[in-house]
Amino acid sequence: MRWLDLLHRWTGGLIGVVLALLGLSGCLLIWKTAWIMVPGKAMPLVRDPATLAAAVQRLLPRPTGGESVVFADKGFALHQLRLPGGAGAYADQGGRIVEQWSSQWQRPELWLFDFHHHLFSGDMGETVIGIAGLCGLLFVVTGTILWWRTRRTFRWRLLPKRLSRASIVMHHRDLGIVVAPLLLLSTITGAAMVFRPVAMIVIAPLGSPGAALTAMRPDKVHGGALAASPPWRAILTTAATRFPDAVPRILVLPRQAGDPIMLRMRRAAEWLPNGRTTLSFDATTGRLLSSTDAMAMPRGAQVYNALYPLHAGRVGGVTWKLLLTAAGLAMTQLGSLAVWSFWFRRPRRRTRFDV
């Protein structure tokens, strides 16, 4: 067991701070709709295509491509306009701007999201986070094995008795085993969303990973150039007719000529907050080019679509959010105190004197 103990301690000492920061930022993001202070976020929702189309027209009077609109939803009844370069705005359901920004650094929920998902470093940061998630999975497994030897000394403590290395190690071991199931879920889902092979391993028992991948790929369709004033009402009415039980979630304008206007919707049975039901429309005429029904996807793809809502507390109500918050705070403690005890509270070597 000595090599296992060394692996657990050294890995924790090296990457514990990253896990601690991810745990803390994740807790804040779980409750972000509660602490974002913007006027109108608690207004009743309006779903009819005509009103939504009028709001889009007001937000995008002269679209140039690359913009997107995240529609108001339960818990946050404001539309979010996303513009290239990190600029954007919140608008009420009539399309009137209530808050705007020219950079993500002006909105804490945006840069916090970027940190938690990319460490402010794009794809490289996302890879580091995926590695941290795999390390977290390793910690849960090895920590459980190491705890089993000392299970008779288990004591429930929210905080270590003192900041000595021995107390921190005992607290780390016992708190870790209490939150191990939640940490296991968080680390697996987090790593699976970053590394596709991990996701394929997770969904493999439920069906063919290849079939799941194929189902989740967007249809390759092409249309005309983006119109100066796309027929938003026709697009949203067609979408509502095609999926009557679905709500529009994200409208994405094409970045290149010939690319379609994409509309993501969430059907009633979907867990994913923004849904995976997708429709593609000709950017010139608004004609429906293709559609993908998330509820008709293979079971493996549907399980993959459930990873994010499980990870982010977007399903299960307040109870699940509280459990994930407890797990995130525990990860913050475990990671930060592991680094503290490893680098700053290592036992001093005793000097041996020859007699």
Helices and strands as residue ranges (DSSP letters): H 2-30, H 32-35, H 49-59, E 68-70, E 79-82, G 84-86, E 88-91, E 97-101, G 104-106, H 108-118, H 122-149, G 151-153, H 165-194, H 196-203, G 204-206, H 209-216, H 232-242, E 247-252, E 261-266, E 277-281, E 288-292, G 294-296, H 299-312, H 317-343
